Amino acid sequence: NLRGRGVWRYSQAIAGNYKKIISINEGGTPLIRTRTGKEVYFKFEGANPTGSFKDRGMTVAISSAVNEGYKIVVAASTGNTAASAAAYSARAGLRIYLVLPKDKVAIGKLAQSILYGATILEVEGSFDIGMKAVIKLYKEMGLVYPLNSFNPWRLEGQKTIAYEITEEIGVPDYVFVPVGNAGNIYAIWKGFSELMNLGIIDRIPRMVGVQAEGASPIAKAIINNQEAPQFVENPETIATAIRIGKPVNWKKAMKAIKESQGTAIYVNDAEIMEAQRELARTEGIGAEPASVASFAGYKKAIEQGWVDRDNKVVMILTGHSLKDPDSMIRSSARRIVVNPDHLENIILGDLN
Ligand SMILES: Cc1ncc(COP(=O)(O)O)c(/C=C/C(=O)C(=O)O)c1O
């Protein structure tokens, strides 16, 4: 029984020749069944040490950097890769430089990156400008180790989401994944494919990528049956974690979607914010806007009729709600200034 915490119990093969493993007991996250009783589940990656699925990949990538003797690591990020990279670098004693889009990172993630001691380099414009700068930097400076998800070690950790789902409920019909830089949907597909190649399962789920309408190059390429996406110069969405116009892993993501007979769709900001509220107020689960894109996408698929309520479905909730407090405060709050001596009036008023 491999259940429990720590991605490494799955990746022992990788760790075989590793002398040092950097782990904060990531993985082993809750698979929460919807209260409707249907075979519909939420894989809550907000339960990871820094509150997102990124920790699964970071334990492998940072351990790889340490075992290969690097002392300096870098990452461009919309926030969660930053928070996770900063935590694991701190644990490994590595110096980390984060390249973030100025004023576009949700406050929780920026706060984490500061707390864990990263050097934060802020660029004007989108995440993609930072991503391009990091690729240029690591090509010019061999002494820096890149942590973004074109680094295959990241995906070797993130694929364990598939292992955990299969262990608990077998193979779903569909897995809904929010898509930004597009590494995670490929990693999860890779995990299921490996289990099938090993004969542990006899089919893999249809992978459904969900993007924010204002940052949906992959979804639009799939919908329009194009081989390659049209990159988005100025991606815009309230779901800042997936405000990415030029996904570095677009080829891998489209392979995963096609080979699994899946698809990719987009949802707008209003649908994302409605999904965040509904998830919190009906299921008691708090997830940040990009994270609930998977739920918004599922709702749309049910509405459009190509997914049935009796299908076995898993939605990956990729990040905790506390990452983006601003998004929560915008929800329809019920806040009443009261006379503390007469709280009963409010409740009686509601009951009448
Ligand atoms: C909550 C949340 N949900 C979904 C995604 C998309 O995953 P990918 O498609 O694998 O990129 C991200 C990605 C964040 C970053 O890319 C970053 O932190 O730099 C995220 O934080």
PDBQT file of the ligand as one rigid body, heavy atoms in Angstrom, charges set to zero:
ROOT
HETATM    1  C1  LIG A 401      -3.349  26.874  -9.498  1.00  0.00    +0.000 C 
HETATM    2  C2  LIG A 401      -2.838  26.498 -10.863  1.00  0.00    +0.000 A 
HETATM    3  N1  LIG A 401      -3.637  25.756 -11.655  1.00  0.00    +0.000 NA
HETATM    4  C3  LIG A 401      -3.228  25.383 -12.889  1.00  0.00    +0.000 A 
HETATM    5  C4  LIG A 401      -2.006  25.766 -13.392  1.00  0.00    +0.000 A 
HETATM    6  C5  LIG A 401      -1.633  25.331 -14.795  1.00  0.00    +0.000 C 
HETATM    7  O1  LIG A 401      -0.739  24.230 -14.744  1.00  0.00    +0.000 OA
HETATM    8  P1  LIG A 401       0.205  24.039 -16.034  1.00  0.00    +0.000 P 
HETATM    9  O2  LIG A 401      -0.721  23.887 -17.197  1.00  0.00    +0.000 OA
HETATM   10  O3  LIG A 401       1.017  22.812 -15.763  1.00  0.00    +0.000 OA
HETATM   11  O4  LIG A 401       1.036  25.286 -16.123  1.00  0.00    +0.000 OA
HETATM   12  C6  LIG A 401      -1.135  26.537 -12.616  1.00  0.00    +0.000 A 
HETATM   13  C7  LIG A 401       0.165  26.933 -13.182  1.00  0.00    +0.000 C 
HETATM   14  C8  LIG A 401       0.951  27.861 -12.614  1.00  0.00    +0.000 C 
HETATM   15  C9  LIG A 401       2.208  28.251 -13.228  1.00  0.00    +0.000 C 
HETATM   16  O5  LIG A 401       2.458  28.024 -14.399  1.00  0.00    +0.000 OA
HETATM   17  C10 LIG A 401       3.192  28.943 -12.358  1.00  0.00    +0.000 C 
HETATM   18  O6  LIG A 401       3.029  28.912 -11.128  1.00  0.00    +0.000 OA
HETATM   19  O7  LIG A 401       4.138  29.540 -12.916  1.00  0.00    +0.000 OA
HETATM   20  C11 LIG A 401      -1.562  26.895 -11.309  1.00  0.00    +0.000 A 
HETATM   21  O8  LIG A 401      -0.783  27.620 -10.483  1.00  0.00    +0.000 OA
ENDROOT
TORSDOF 0
